[in-house]
């Protein structure tokens, strides 16, 4: 049995932490500085983490490689299984023509791309995050934004930045539920504390989206839509997290925020300068791929003008409009049914849990590491629910069986490089977790004493950046946050919640999410460029969250802690 050593390099926690961070540093430098393809950067970082595990931590080669295999398997199922089926549903709406109906429906709500961007990326994306998570909102919203006229790079950037505030309660509140399980703290307290942190992000994110969409002009002209969207989402998210069923937090917040913007548009429309003779964000350029492999989205010039005129002359019946929303309504219904306690218990009986072969690992305290257990919940998994929703959607959209199967094959091909990235990054995460590299980094940060409250969200951010999942980040660092809180005489509930709240900000720079976003809009291989675009937003949000948590640990805002 391999037992983890927190400070393997001469007993120095600091120097051990430096070497532990090396694979991650190499990964982000390759992505952000040298613009290396995400799959190649991830494979290089994975190889380096294995070298560190064997040479520095003394982990036998067999368990190190087995750890990587388990991580890759987790990347394949459930992560890619979820994304694959969510994108398949999109492909079928494309094949049936109902995606165009959905696009025209959004266009009729408002012909302003800034308003469309907020509704699609923030409100609709939050609904997808609430139901599925694991990259599905980024994949679907990116292609929807391209379809309404945004350039691919901007569309993926918007989708990634928007996928922040709802993440803590994504996948039917799985991150906070997992946090409660690993820390032993009451779920109600953790949900409430998180609900007093992430709603503040919800107030800011739509305003930032306006700036990314159209610069200062966008903020000046369309700020009411962003403000109404953010405030309504934040208020409902706070209320549901503190007083309602936590599983429905983001579902309620996303629907209310979209409805609030629709009501606002009945009385207000974005102001445009006299010089504005086209939709904000439109521009010249060549046709760009929409990521579906089914054609191109024209932009600029006479082609774009002709497309707009043609779209406005098309009148969709109420029945076709309702049918275009049918796949997403199906997803809501199926996930709601799956969340019913009796149904959830029945589905759970089909889950198979087994120890990964060749892995016998203990923590530094001598306790067995829970990560060696692999859970194969083939029926209860969100990806399976999405697959069933896809089958139902094919029937509702009247997609022939042959076309549905062909769309599935096209989706697999589209995700091939993103899939490799996801598997490599999760293999990296598992090697770091199994060998003890992650624990070393966590203990190093926890040694900051009272200032740990300022650094606590960074642990969550780091965990999500590596794994692509706030749930996984909570699994990794939740218990460590509580232990560090006790040592530094801080509120355990506050520190545990800070892990989840900080984690939501790491999702936009996670290599697998970058790969999913780039692949969805036809920019596979340009993940480094996308990383540079979203890094600025992450650099703004993370310090704000760190300061908020620190103030909540002091008398200034301690009244916010339940």
TORGUDO-18953 format. One record per residue: residue in one letter; x, z, y of N, C-alpha, C, O, CB in turn. Coordinates in steps of 0.05 Angstrom, whole numbers, plus 5000, padded with zeros to 4 digits. Atoms other than C-alpha are relative to their C-alpha. Glycine has a CB too. Example, Ala and Ser with C-alpha at 12.3 -4.5 7.8 and 13.67 -1.06 7.14 Angstrom:
2
A501850004976524651564910501850005024503950135024498050255001;S498449994976527351434979498550145022499550185044500949715009;
// end
This chain:
562
X501750004976500050005000501750005025503750155027498150255000;X498650014975502449825069498850205020496450195024500149715012;X500949814980501950385121501149925028503549885031500950294993;X499250094973502050195195501850215013501550455009497549965017;X498249844984507550465240499549945029499949715037503049964991;X500650054971505650545314502449905016502149735033498850245012;X497750074984512750495341502349934981504250094977500850245019;X498050065020517050125290502849945012504749954997499149764985;X497550084988522549915339501550255011501250325034499649795023;X498449774991527150525341498350235009499250405024501949925021;X501749784991521150985351499049975029497750155039501350264997;X500850044972520050695421497349855001497149624993502249845015;X502650134998512750555435500149775020498749575017497950215008;X499950204979514450165498501249734990500049524993501750105023;X498750245010519349675465498449874977498349634975502850064991;X501750105021514749615405497749855012496849645001499050224982;X502350144987509049425452500949735011499349545011498950185022;X499050254989513348895485500149784978499249564983502850045012;X499950195022514648555418497249934989496749714981501850114978;X502750055010507448645397498549805018496949645008498450264998;X501350174981505148285460501149725000499949545012500150125028;X498650264999509947705449498349774990498249565004502650014985;X501750235009505247265407497849935020497349695024498850074973;X502150064981499747335458501149885026499949695037498450265007;X498750114977504447205516500749714996500349545014502550165008;X499350285007506946575482497549835000497549605009501549994973;X502550155002499746355468499049925028498449695032497950164986;X501250054974497446415540501949835018501049675034499350265015;X498150164985503946115569499849714991499849525007502850114997;X500250275011503345515523497449865010497449635017500050004970;X502650114991496045425544500049955030499349735039497750184993;X500350014971496545565619502249865015501849755036499650275010;X497750114986503545335637500849724989501149535005502450194998;X499050255012505544795588497749824991498149594982501850064977;X502450165006498344555574500149894971499349664967499749785020;X499950085028499644525499497250014989495550174997501950184984;X502650005012493544355457499450274988501250414977499849784978;X500749735008489744985439500650054970501550274963497150055005;X499649955029490244885363503050044995503850204978498949774984;X497149985004497844785367501150265011502750394998501449765012;X499249754988498845375414499250234983500750434979498950035029;X500949785017494745815368501550014974502250234965497049954994;X498450005025498545605306502850115005503850274989500249714988;X497349904993505245745341499850305004501650454993501049875026;X500349714996502746435363499550144974500550364970497750065020;X500649885026500146575293502650034984503250244973498049824984;X497449995014506946405263501850225011503150364996501449735001;X498349804988510446855313499050284993500650464989500049965031;X501149745007505647435298500750084972501250314966496950005004;X499249945028507247375224502950084999503650264984499549754982;X497249934999514647395239500450285011502050444999501649805018;X499949734989513748015282499050214979500250424976498450035026;X501249815020509448345228502050054978502450284969497449894988;X498149965022514748225174502650115009503750304997500549734986;X497349924992521248305213500150265015502050415012501249785017;X499949764983519348865261498450234987499350464986498849945027;X501749795011513649245227500450054970499450244959497149925005;X499449955029516249175156497749944982497650044960500950284996;X502350085017509748875130500949804980502249604987497749895017;X499250205020510848515064498849725006496649715018499150094972;X500950284993510047755069497349954987495649815000502149804990;X502550055013504347745019497650105016495849945022499950134973;X502249904984499648205058499849875028497649845038500350305004;X500150134973501647875124498649734998496949675015502949955010;X501350265004499547195097497050034992495349885001501449834979;X502849955008493247485065498350085024496050025026499950224979;X501449924976491447795132499249755016496949735027501750185018;X500650254986491947105164497749854986496049735000502549835002;X502150155015487546805109497350135005495349995008500650004970;X502649874995482147335119499049945029496649895033500250304996;X500850074973482147205194499049725002497049675016502450045019;X500950285000481646455183497349984987495649824996502049824986;X502650015014475846575135497850115018495650005019500150164974;X501949904981472346995188499449805022497249785032501050275012;X500450214981473446435237498149784990496649675005502649885009;X501850215012470045955189497250114997495349965002501149924973;X502649875003464446435174500250305008501750454995498949984970;X502450134988460846685215500549845025498749695034498050215006;X499750114973464046425280499349705001497549625016502850045009;X500550294999464245675266497349934988496149734996502149854985;X502750055011457845705224497950025021496049875021499550214977;X501949974979454145945285500249765020498249645027500550265016;X499650224981457145425332499149734989497949575002502949995010;X500750265013456244855283497049965000496149745007501050004971;X502950045002448844975274498749995028496649855031498850224984;X501250014973447445095348500549725012498849615025501350225018;X499450274990450944435365498449794985497749584996503049944998;X501750195015447144085309497249985012496149765013499850094970;X502650014987440644275342500149835025498349675030499050295006;X499750174976443143975406500249704993498949535005502550085016;X499750285008445143335370497449874992496849644998502049984976;X502750115007438143255342498249965024496749775025498750194980;X501650044976435043345410501049745014499549605027500250245020;X498950254988439742785433499049764985498249564997503150014999;X500950225017437842335374497149945005496349705007500550064971;X502950044997430442435385499249935028496949855033498550254992;X500650064972430842325460498950235015498350215039498149775001;X501349774986428143015476502050155017501250305035498950194980;X498149884981434643235508499749875028500050005048502949964990;X500550144975433242705561497550115014497450145038499849704996;X502549874989426243005569500750275012499750335034497950024978;X499249734990429343695577501549975026501150135044501750154979;X498450044976434243425628498249935024498550035046502049784996;X501850084979428643095668498250245009497550265032498249774991;X501649764994424643745664501550185019500450285038499250154975;X498349844983430444135694500349865028500350005048502750054988;X499750154974431243585747497650025017497750035041500749704994;X502549974984423943655767499750285011498350315031497649934982;X500049734988424844395777501450005026500550125046501450204980;X498550034975430044225830501949764996503049734974501550265007;X498150235002434043595845502850095010504649925013499049775016;X497449894990439744045870501750104976500850274961499550235020;X498349935023445444095819500950295000501450404979502449824999;X499149724999447344785844497850184988498550374974500550085029;X502249855011440445065827499849954970499550134954497449935013;X500050075028440544685761502250144985501850244963500249704996;X497849875013447344965746499650304995500350404973502549975017;X500549725004445245685756497950054979498250234962499150135027;X502149965020438845615715501049944972500550104954497649825007;X499150085026442245255658502250184990502050304968501049715000;X497749855009448945615655499650304998500550434980502449945018;X500349714999446846315674497550104985497750264967499950095030;X502549905012439546415655499649904972499350064953497649935017;X500450115026438845935597502450074982502050134958499749705001;X497749925015445946095575499950294991500750364969502549965016;X500349725008444346835575498050034977498450204959499050175024;X501950005022438346695530501449924974500950054953497649825006;X498550085024442846325481501950214991502350264967501549745005;X498149795007447946885484498550234987499450364968501550105025;X501649785011442447395470499249944971499050124955497550045017;X501050085026440147005409502249954980502050024956498249765002;X497950095019446546735379502750105006504050224989500049704999;X497349924992452946865418502149834986501549604978500550294993;X497850135015459646665386500449715009500849544992499450014971;X499350274991460746055430497749815003498049605016501949884982;X502350194998453745745424499249955029498649725035497750124984;X500850064972452045835499501949815014501049645028499850265015;X498050184988458545505520499649724991499749535006502850104995;X500250275012457544925473497549855010497749625019499950024970;X502650134993450244785490499849965030499149745039497750164990;X500350024970450444925565502049805012501349675031500450285013;X498050204990456744505575498949724999499049575019502650024984;X501050285002453443875549497549975017496949755026499449944970;X502450034983446944025586500849965029499549815044498350254998;X499050034973450844085651501149725005500849605026502150215007;X499050274998454343425638497649815002497749615017501849924976;X502350185000447543115625498549995026497349795033498050094978;X501350004974444943325693501849905023501149915046498950275007;X498450134980450843005728502750125006504250015022498649975024;X497449884994456743485729502249864984501849774962499950304994;X497750115015463643235710500750194977500350444980502449965019;X499549845024465843485642501650265005500950474995501449844979;X498349764996471443955666498550215016498750455009502549925015;X501549814984466944275718497750124983497250364986498849875025;X502249905017461144335668501050224981499850434978498849774984;X498949805018465544705617500950255015500550475005502349884984;X499149774983468445145672497650185007497750425005501449915025;X502449854992461445345696498950154976498150384979497949815012;X501149875024459045495625501650244992500550444984499849804977;X498349785008465045935610499850245020499650475011502949914999;X500249784981464646335675497250144998497050385001500449895029;X502749895002457046425667499750184976498150364975498049785000;X500249855025458146695597501550265001503450314986501049834976;X498749754996460147385621498150234999498050394980501650015026;X501849774997454747865643498250054975497750284969498249965024;X501749955022450247765582501450074974500150154954498249774994;X498649985025455747835530499850274987499650294962503049935004;X500049735011455448595521497550054983497550214965500150205022;X502549975016448248525494499449744985497149704978497750085019;X500450255014449247855461499550044971499950254960502449825004;X500650005029447147675390498350244993498950394975502650014984;X502049785004441348175395501450275002501050454985498649974973;X498649754994445848725424502050094979502650334977498050225004;X498149935021450848695367502550145010503550324997500849754985;X497549864990456948895410499650305004501350454995500949875025;X500449714995454049565433499150144974499850384971497950045022;X500849885026450949695364502550054984502850274972498049824985;X497449975014457849585333501650225013502950384998501649745000;X498549804986460950025386499050284992500650474988499849975030;X501149745008456250595368500950074971501450314966496949995002;X499349945028457950525294502950084998503650274982499649754983;X497149945003465550535303500850255015502950375008501749775009;X499349764984465551105354498550254992499450474997499649955029;X501749775007460051545327498450115023497150325021501650214988;X501449924976457151605397497149894999496649694986501449915026;X502850095001449551545408499749725013500849665034498250195016;X500450284990447350815417498650005027499349845044498349854980;X501549994975442551005473501950055023501749935045497850214999;X498149944979448251305514501949775006502449715029501650254993;X498250234996452950725503498649775013499749645031501249924973;X501550224988447550215519499550055029499649875046497449964985;X500649924972445750595582502549985018502349885040498850285002;X497550014984452950665605500949725005501749655027502250164986;X499350284997454449935593498149875020498849695035499949854973;X502150104982447949785630500450105029498850025046497350074990;X499349914973450950135691502749885009503849965029500050305002;X497550144993457049685691499649705002500249585023502250074980;X500250295000455548965671497949895018498249665027499549914972;X501850124981449448875715501349945027500449765042497650195004;X498650064975454248905774501349734999501549595019502150225006;X498950275004457548295745497849795005498349585016501249974973;X502250184998450747965742499349945029498349725036497550114986;X500550054972450048045817502049805012501349665031500150275015;X497850164988456647685830500249734988500749535002502650154997;X499450255014457147145777498449765011499749555016499350034971;X501450244989451546685804501149915026501249675032497150055003;X498850074974454746705873502649864996503349665010500450255018;X497550145006461446515843499549724989501049544995501650174979;X500750275010458145945806499449815022500149575020497650024981;X500550174977455645675872502649905013502749675021498350155020;X497450084988462745665898501449804983502449604993501850255005;X498750185018465445325836498549735000499849524998500050114972;X501650255001459744815838500449835025500549595024497150074997;X500150164975460144625912501650145023501050085046497249955008;X498349874979465245065949498450185019496250275012501349785016;X501349834980463345456011497349885008495550035015501850045024;X502550134993457944946026497850084981495550144989500349695001;X502049925020454445115961499050285005496650345002501249974973;X500849724995454545855977498450025025496450175026502550185002;X501549994975452145736048497249894998495350005009501649855021;X502550135001446445286029498150104978495750094981500449714997;X501749935024444045545961500350294992499550364969500849824977;X499749725008445646285962497450144993497550324976501450155022;X502449865008438346505958499449974970498550164957497649905016;X500550045029437646195888501950174984501150294964500449714993;X498149845015444046535865499450305002499650454983502949955011;X500649724996442047205895497550084984497550294971499550055030;X502549935015434947195865500650004970499750184956497849805007;X499350015029437746985797501650254992501050374972501649754994;X498349775007443147525797498650275002498950444985502450005018;X501449744996438848095825497950044978497750264967498850015028;X502249975020432947965778501250054973500250224958498349754999;X498749965026437647915718501150284998500850424978502249794996;X498749745000441548545737497950234998498450424983501650035025;X502049785001435248965749498850024973498550244962497849945021;X501349995026431948775684502050094978501450244960498849724992;X497949915019438548855646500450305001500750434980502649855005;X499749714997439349545674497750164988498050354974500350085030;X502349865009432249755659499749994969499150194957497549885012;X500250025029432249485588502250164986501850284965500149704991;X497749865013439149775572499650315001500550454983502649935014;X500449714997436950465597497450104989497250344981500250075029;X502649905007429650505579498549834979496549924968498350015025;X501550185019427649925533501549964974503750084971499549745013;X498550075025429549665464502549845007502449635019498249834981;X497550124992436849495472500349724989501749555002502450174991;X499850265012436148895426498849785017499649545015498750004973;X501450204983431648545477501149995028500049855045497150065000;X499049984973435948685538500549735013499449675034502650165000;X499350264987438747995551497849794997497549625014502549884987;X502250185003432647635525498150035024497249845036498550054973;X501849944978428247975577501349925027500149805044499250305001;X498650054975433547915632500249705006499849615028502750135000;X499750294996434647175621497449865007497349695025501249874975;X502650124995427346995620498950075028497849905042497950084979;X500949914974425747405682501649865022500549785042500250315003;X498350134979431647115721499249715004499149615026503050024992;X500850284998429546405705497349985014496949815032499849864972;X502750014988422246555724500250075030498849965046498250204986;X499749924972424546885789501049775017500149735040501950245003;X499050234985428346265810497849795003497649665024502549884986;X502250194999422345825793498050085021497049915036498749974972;X501849904979417946255837501249955028499849865046499350304996;X498750044974423046225893499849715009499449655033503050084998;X500050284993423145465890497349905009497249685021500949844976;X502650074990415745445905499850035030498249915044497850164987;X500149944971417245715975502549925015502649935039499550305003;X497450054988424445515987501449784985501249764961501750255001;X498350205012429044925974502750015014502950075037498849715002;X497349994988436644895985500249825025499349595024502149934980;X499550164976438444656055502349824996504349894983500450195024;X497850195001442744046060500849915028499149875045499249754983;X499150094974447043826118499049715004498449574985503150015002;X501050274994444843186153501749794988500849574982499949965030;X498250205012450942836124499749984970500849804958502850075007;X500350005029448842996053498049794992495649814998499150284990;X501950215009445842366023500149984970499149784959500749745013;X500050005029447042545950500150284990500650475006502449834989;X500049745012446643125903502750135001504749994995498950004972;X497449875000452243635911501349984973500050014952499750305008;X498550015025457643555860500249724989501949674972498850174980;X499850275010456342815849502449875012503249935034497549845006;X497650134989462342385857500749754984499449694964502350184999;X499250255013465741745838501550064975502250294968501649835018;X498549985024469341615775498949834978496849714980500150294991;X500850175023468941265709498150164983498050414984502449914984;X501849865019463741425656501750194983503950134975498549804983;X498549795015465742055619498450064975495950054975500450255017;X501549945025464042255547498450255003499250435018502050034977;X501749764998458542765539500650194977499350404975497149924999;X499249825022461843075478498449974976499050094955499850285010;X501750035024456442855430500849764984499949734961497249975008;X499350245014459642205411497849795001497949594986500750064972;X502450175000453041865429499949835025497849715031497650164997;X500150164976454941525494501450125022503250305018497149945008;X498649904977457141665564498050075022495849965023502049805010;X501749924978454341985626501249875025503549945033499950305004;X498950134977455341535687500150185024498550375026498449755007;X499749834976457641835752500849825024502449655021502050234996;X499250134976457941575823499049725003498349594983502950015003;X500550284994456440915857497349914993495450074990502049844986;X502650125005450940435842498850084973496450104970500249705002;X501049925026450540635769498550265001496450294990502350014980;X501349744998449041355786497449985016495450115008501950205013;X502450034984444041155839497749874984495449964985500549835025;X502050135016440440695791498950194978496650194972501249744987;X500949815021440341235738498150215012496150274999502450154989;X501849814987437141735787497349885005495350015000501250105026;X502650134995431841235807498449974974496050024973500449725014;X501350045025430341075735498950264989496750264978501949874980;X500949755011429941805715497550105015495750225003502250215003;X502349914984425041945772497549844994495249944999500649995030;X502450165006420441385750498950064973496649984966500749705001;X501049925026419841665680498250245002498950445014502350064980;X501949785000413742105671499650104971498549954954497349915013;X500349895027413942555610497450154998496650305016502450184993;X502549855004407542825582500550294996502850374989498449894975;X499749715003406343565579500850074971502350254966497450155008;X499449955028406643525503502949954994504250104979498349834983;X497250065005413543195504501850215013503950285002500749725011;X498449804987416143705554500050264982502150384979498850075027;X500149765018413744275508501649954975503050144965497150064993;X498450065025416843925448503050025005504550094988499249734989;X497149984993423543885484501050294999503450334994500549875027;X499249725001423544645488499550124973500250354968498450155021;X500849895026421044725416502450114985502150324973498749784984;X497849885015428044815385500850285009501450454993502449825001;X499149754989429645385432497850224996498450454992500749985029;X502249825006422745695423500250094971499650324964497349885006;X499749955028423945645348502250214995501950394979500649754984;X497849815003430546015355499150285008499750474994502449915018;X500949744991427246575395498250124979498450364973498549975026;X501949905019421646645344501550104974500950324965497949794992;X498649925025426346655283501850245004501950414986501649764990;X498349774995431247145314498350255005499050474997501849965024;X501849774996425347595335499050104973498850344969497749925018;X500949925027422747585264502350144985501950344971499049764984;X497749885015429747725236500750285010501950444996502449825003;X499349744988430348325283497950224992498450454997500149985030;X501949815009424048655255501350184978502450074959497449874989;X498549825019426649275217499549944971501449944955499250285005;X500650065029423149105151501349744992502549734970496949984996;X498850265006425548385153503050035000504449934982499149785020;X497149964999432548595174501150144976503250084965500750155026;X499249855023432949085117499949834975501749844958498250254995;X500250185023430648555067502349805000503549744979497349855000;X497850184998435848065093502650134993504450004982500049875028;X497549865004441248585090500650044970502950074963499950285013;X499649965029440248655014501549764988502649784967497450034986;X498750245011443147955006503049995009504549825000498649755010;X497350004990449648135042502050094978501550294965500250185025;X498049935019455848154998502550105015503549955032500749764982;X497649894988461748595019502150054978501550184958499350265015;X497949975020468348584982502750045014503049955037500149764981;X497349964989475548784993501649744997501649614976501550234986;X498550255001479948195011502450034981503950224982501149925029;X497949985020484748054953502850035012503549885031500049764982;X497349974991491848294963500550185024502850225032501249745006;X499749834976490448755022499350294993497150364987498149905022;X500349715003491549495014501550135023503950175021501050104971;X498749924975492949765083498850265010496350305009499849785022;X500849744988492550455115500950025028503049905036501050244983;X499149954973492850665187502350205001503050314980497650105018;X497849814998498351105214499250284992500950444984501150005029;X501149745008493851705199499550014970498750224960497550065015;X500450015029493451485126497249924992496549934968500650264989;X502750075006486151255130499949704993501349545005498150065023;X500350285007484150595096499049845023497249935038498249964975;X500850174978483450025145497549854992497449714972502349805008;X502650125006476249775148500149705001498449574988497950105019;X499950294998478349065165500649864974500149624972502149925020;X499450135025480548935094497449934985497549784965501750184982;X502550065012473148905076498849755013498649745038498050245001;X501150254989470048215084497050004994496250034971501449754988;X502950005004462548175095498949715001499249575021498650175023;X501150275002459147535072496950035001495650044980501049864974;X502949984997452047585100498849725003497949655024499350185024;X500750295000450146875081497149955010496649745021500449894973;X502850044992442646975094499450145026497850035042498250094978;X500649854976442547495149501649915024501049995047500550304995;X498350084978447847155191498549835021496749695014502449854990;X501350164978445946855259500349704995498549555002501350085027;X499750285005448746195237498049894980497049664983502849954989;X502050085020443946165178497349985014495749805008499950194977;X502550014985438146325224499949745017497849615019499650255018;X499950254984440445755269499749754983498549564991502649995016;X500350235018440945285209497049964993496049744993501750054974;X502850015005433745455191498549895024496749735022498850274991;X501250104976431845345263500549705004498749565014501150155025;X499450294999435244665259498249844982497349624989502949954993;X501850145019431144465198497249995012495949785011500050154973;X502750004988424744675233499949825024498049675029499250295008;X499950174976426944325297499949704992498749545006502550065016;X500150285009428143675258497149914995496449695001501849964975;X502850065006420943705235498449985026496849795030498850224982;X501550004975418243875304500749765018499049655032500550265016;X499150224984422343335338499649734986500249524998502950045008;X500550245015420542835284502549844995502649594998497949825013;X497550135006427742685267500149944970499850124954502550185008;X499950075029428342305200502350154986504350224999500449704997;X498149845016432242655145502849875002504850015005499250024971;X497450144999437742115146501450055027503850095028499649704995;X498849964973438742195222500950295003502950345016497949935021;X499349724998438842955216502750064986504450204996497850184989;X497649975015444242925163502449865014504649975015499749884971;X498050144986448142415203500950165025503350185031499149725009;X499449834976447742865265501750244991503550325006497450105014;X498449775010450443445223502949914995504850055002498850114974;X497350105004456443015202501449955026503850015028499849754984;X498850054974457742805274500950275013503050285026498149855018;X499349744989457743535294502550124987504150245001497650204997;X497649905014462843725241502549855010504549985015499749954969;X497850154990467343165265500850095028503150115035499449704999;X499549924973466543375337501450275002503050315021497350025015;X498949734999468644095321502650034985503550254981497950194990;X497749975018474643935278502450145014503650325002500949734990;X497749874987480044125329499250285010500950465009501049835023;X500949744991475944695358499950194976500650434979497249995013;X500149835024474944955287502750104992503150334985498749854977;X497349925007482344955274501050225019502450405011501949765001;X499249814980483445335339498850284994500150484994499349915028;X501449755006478245855322501250154976501750394977497049954995;X498949885025481045975252502850105005503550324995500049794978;X497249914995488246015278500150255017501750435013501649785013;X500049774982486546505334499150254985500250474989498349955024;X500949775015482646965288501950084978502250324972497249944988;X497949935018488146925237502250165015503250365004501349754987;X498149864983492847145293499050295005500550485003500449865027;X501249734994488147725311500250184976500950414978497149975009;X500049835024487747965239502950084992503350314984498849844976;X497249925006495347945229500950225019502150425011501949755003;X499349804981496248345293498650274994499850484996499349915028;X501549755006490848845272501050134975501350374974497049934998;X499249895026493148925200502850115001503350324989499849784978;X497349914999500448995216500450255018502350405014501949785010;X499849774981499249505272500849925028501150095045502050204989;X499250094973501249075331497950065021498550155043500649705000;X502249944981494449155364499950305006499550385029497349904988;X500149714996494549915353502350095018501950275035500150144973;X497749934982501449945386499349955029499950115046502549844991;X500750064972498949595448497950195011498050275034498949715001;X502149824991492750035451501250285006500450405026497950024979;X498849744996496850675444501850015025501950215039501650094975;X498350014977501650445497498450025026499150175044501649735001;X501849984977495950345547498750285002498450385024497949794999;X501349744999492751005527501850225010500950435017499050064972;X498249804991499051365546500150045030501750195041502849944991;X500049994970497351275620498650265010498650305034498549765011;X501349754991493551945621497549955016495849795008502050175016;X502450034984488452005676499549725010497349645016500150195023;X500250274991489951305698498949814979498549574983502649895010;X501050165022487451065631497349885007496649664998499850164974;X502750114991480550985663500349745014498649575013498650215017;X499550254986483550445706500849774982500349544987502150045022;X499050215018486650085647498149954976498449764962502750094989;X501850015023481050205597498649724996498649624974497950215002;X501350275004477249545611502049794991501249594979498749925026;X498050195009483849175600500249984970500749764959502750065013;X499950015029483749375527497749824989498149664972499850294989;X502250165008476849075519500449705006499849534990497450095012;X499550274991478848455558502149874981501849644973501150005029;X497950105018485048375515498949944972499549734960502350214998;X501150045026481148465450498249754998498449604978498450244992;X501850235000475947945468501549745005500949534993497850035021;X498450244995481147455495501349904974501649664971502150075021;X498750085025484547465427498049914979498349714966501750234989;X501850055021478547485381497749815008496449694990498950264989;X502350164991473347115424497450144997495350015001500049744985;X502549855005468247655409500250285011502150435005499450014970;X500249734990466248285446499550194977500450424978497950025022;X500549845024463748545379502650074986503150304979498149854981;X497449955013470648465348501750185017503150355006501449734995;X498449834982473948775409499150294998500750474998499749915029;X501149735003469349385403500850124973501450364971497050005003;X499249905026471049435329503050085000503750284988499649784979;X497149954999478549415345500650255016502250425007501449775011;X499149804981478949885404498050225006498650415021500749875025;X502149804993472450295406500950284993500850465010497549944984;X499149735008475150885367502550095015502850325023500650014970;X497649944985481750845403499350095029500650275040501949765001;X500949924973478250885470499050295001499650445019497749815010;X501149725001474651525449502250204996502350415009497950024977;X497749825004481051835423501650045025502550265032501849904977;X498449994975484751665487498450165022499750305038500649725011;X501649854981478951945528500250304996500450455015497049914998;X499749715006479352615493502750105009502950315020499650054970;X497349924993486852635504500450025030501950195040502049814988;X499750004971486252475578497850155014497650155039500049715010;X502249844989480152925588498149825017497349895039501150235017;X501950184987475652335606497449994983497450074960501249725004;X502550025015468452195586500249794978500749554984497749925019;X499850195022468551865517497949775002498649544996499550144973;X502050204998462051495530500849795021500449555018497350125008;X499150174979464851205594502249814991502249574996501050155025;X497750165010471350965561499149804979500149574979502250184990;X501050185021467750665501498449775012498849545005498350154980;X501550214987462950295546501849815016501249575018497950125018;X498150164984468750055589501349794982502049574991502150175013;X498950195019471549715527498249754998499249534998500550134973;X501950225003465249295519499749855027499649605027497350104991;X500350134974464549165594502449845008502249625020499450215021;X497650154995471748955601500249764982501349554989502450174998;X499950215020471048535539498549755008499349535001499050104974;X501650234993465748085568501649815018501049575019497450085015;X498450164982470947835618502349854986503549674997501250175022;X497950145015475847625564499049754986500549594976501250194980;X501150225016471047125533500649735012501049534998497050044996;X499650264987472146585585502849894997503249654999499450035030;X497350105004479646555571500850004971503149954964502050165017;X499449995028479146635496500649714990499049534995497750124984;X499350275009482646035463497849864984497449624987502550014984;X502150145016477045905414497649925017496449715012499150184977;X502250084982471745905469500949775017499349595024499150235016;X498950234985476245445510499849744983499149534993502950055009;X500050235017476744985450497149904995496649664995501250074973;X502850085004469144995439499049865025497649655023498350254993;X500950124975467744845512501249735005499849545013500650185023;X498750264996472844285516499049804980498649574988503150034998;X501050195020470543975451497249915006496549685001500250134973;X502850074996463243995471499749785021497849625019498550255009;X500350204978464443565534502049774997502449625016500450135027;X498250235005469443085502502850035012504149835018498849765011;X497449964988475743405530501950154981503650304989499850165026;X498349875020478943635465502949945005503649705010499249914971;X497250044994486343735476500850085028503150105035500849724995;X499449924972485643935549499150285006498350355028498549805019;X500849724997484144665537501750145021500850335034500250144973;X498249884981490244855579499049965029499250155045502849894998;X501050064973487244525641497550175005497150275027499349705003;X502449844998480644885628500750305003499550445019498149964976;X499049724998484445545619500850065029500250275039502350044981;X499149964973487545465688497650025019497750175039501849775009;X502449994982480645355719498650274998497750375019498149774992;X501549755003477445975690501750255004500650475008498750014973;X498249764997483546435696499650135028499750375030502949924997;X500449894973482246515771497650185001497750405013499749775021;X502449845001475246775758500550264985499650484993497749854988;X499449765016477747255705501850195016501550445015501449934974;X498249844984483247495753498550155022499450355032502249835012;X501749864979477747675804498350214987498150434998498349795015;X502049825012472748005757501450244987500350474989498449854979;X498849775015477548435716500850235018500150455012502549904985;X499349774982480448845774497550145010497550395013501649905023;X502549874991473348965799498950194979498150414986497949795008;X501049835021471249235732501850254996500850474991499849854973;X498149785003477549665727499550215022499550455016502949905001;X500449814977476249975796497350144996497150385001500049845027;X502649875004468850095779500250224979499150444984498049794991;X499849795022470550465714501650245010500950475004501349874975;X498449784990475950865749498350185019498450435017502549905015;X501749854982471051075804497950164985497150384993498749825021;X502049865016465951265751501350244985499850424977498749814979;X498749785012471151725721500750225020501750435013502649914986;X499549814979471852085788497450105012495349985006501849875022;X502549914988466852485828498549805018496249835023500550245017;X501350204983465451875871497649874986495549854998502149785008;X502250135014461251525818499450134973498250014955500749714995;X500549875026461052035761497050044995496350084972501550274999;X502949975003453552095773498849774984496549794975498650035027;X501050235015452851415739500450044970499249884954501449755009;X499549965029455251695672497850164988497350384997502850144996;X502249855012449451905627501050264986499350404974498549824980;
// end
